[in-house]
Amino acid sequence: MDKQILFDNIGRIHTTDMGVDRIKKNLSLGKVDVVEWCKSKIMSEKAEISKQGKNWYICVEGCIITVNSSSYTIITAHKEKR
């Protein structure tokens, strides 16, 4: 698994309007740019990145971000269940 592919395509990462609403609700984010927030978490040195099937999973700071590996769409993000 080469997470460099994800890093090389960081500029392609995006989400839908529904995705923005879902991520804000799931992570209790206020008025932030959700895509930029997710990108900063993905690029964090603390991020644990894995690829399963067609998705990347980024575990960082108690949350999990799911990104489609072909379209680079942020599908969802939620708090890690302890």
Protein Blocks (a to p, Z undefined) as FASTA:
>chain_A
ZZklmmmmmmmgccdfklmmmmmmmnopacddfklmmmmmmmpmklccddehjbccddee
hiacdddfklopafbdcdddZZ
